[in-house]
Amino acid sequence: MAGNGFGGISMKGIVTAQEMKYLDNITVLKYGVPSLALMENAGREVADIVRDILDKKKKHKVLCVCGKGNNGGDGFVCARHLFNNGYSVDVCIAGEFGDLKKDALINCKALARSGVTVFFVKEDILKLKKSIKDADLIVDALFGTGINGELKEIYKDIIKAVNDADKTVVSIDVPSGIDATTGGDLGVNIQADTTVTLGFMKQGLTEEEGKKAAGNVIIADISLPSGILEAKPLAQKKMAKLKDEIAGCEECELSLNRNNIVLGDGDCFAAIMFIGEGPGANEDKYGIPFCGAAGKILDELLESNGITRKEIYIGNVVKCRPPGNRNPKDEEISVCSKYLDRQIEIIQPKVICCLGNFATAYILNKFGFSKHVQGIGQLHGKVFVLRKHIGEMKIIPLYHPAAAIYDNSKREILKSDFKIVKKNLF
Ligand code: URA
């Protein structure tokens, strides 16, 4: 087995579909590389390889069969580059114009404006069959790593038509119909001559069926950040070291009554970090932050914005429970905050959400916004942008979710402030 879940990404650079999704997300969200740039790099790399193949055979007619998602988008970019280089290009889209998603839609429009013939197939694939017959080479850009589960009949028909034609086929990322993780077949799959896999080798292409379907596999450099594969395991290692270092800490009186030190939880290389005040009874009992009533509200807010707990990191200003959930004292914050500082250095978040007054005051003071410190009632939902630190970092104060346990108006405010958080993540 190569990949074994987040953080266990194989150093050999063989990744599962889930791991590749994580790497793509972190490239876009955390490093700030536009997803369109990644798509452009991918499509251009594939076009270069297709050109080599065509030139060797002295052929020039290409058909790109594209899906409606990112794989299709890579296909549109590839088609545009081939067309711009003088090749004859047809593009078939499986679906309707209205089905096209974000970056794929942008690239489809750019393609059509460049003068490439684009046609859609929904049920009847007669037109596609004619185009297949005319083509010297077919680019398979139907499905990439994001698909699992049995394919719909129309896709099966398209795949069969491509295979039956016995033409040279270049698949983008994985042969359509192959599960990028298991290498298994999703009902039927493209039999490619060459597969240009993007960024890193996919685990499914090293398994028997996937290997057979892929033909010659070329790993295309789409300019993912250097060291991206090692970044998360490294951050995890540093966080584990910090945990070891603070075990048994007796630097303040909070150590007297605690059951567990609650360092933090989640993705140690997350783009977004949440900071609360200090552990409550449940957190103290289990050693996990936000695992009680306030945590439930936080989870709901995250979930309604399509963010999972696994994707964020969450910690607190103080790591041990203040007795009876009293406020942490200044001297406690002052000795404990060095641990929070280390966590921020390790995670390098793009967005820090401060939950409540204590986290907000600490973080605004730390990052040079002291003169803006006020109560959370005034600051919630505001976005502070730090331009010198780690490129750009945003600080967003929010009400503490505990404030919403018995106060529905705070819950509503939190809901609308979370929309601001989401907007600032991209
Ligand atoms: N409140 C906090 O501030 N932190 C926790 O971990 C739980 C509740």
Residues whose N, C-alpha, C, O or C-beta is under 5 A from the ligand:
A	BS01	URA	G276 E277 G278 P279 G280 E283 P289 F290 A294 N316
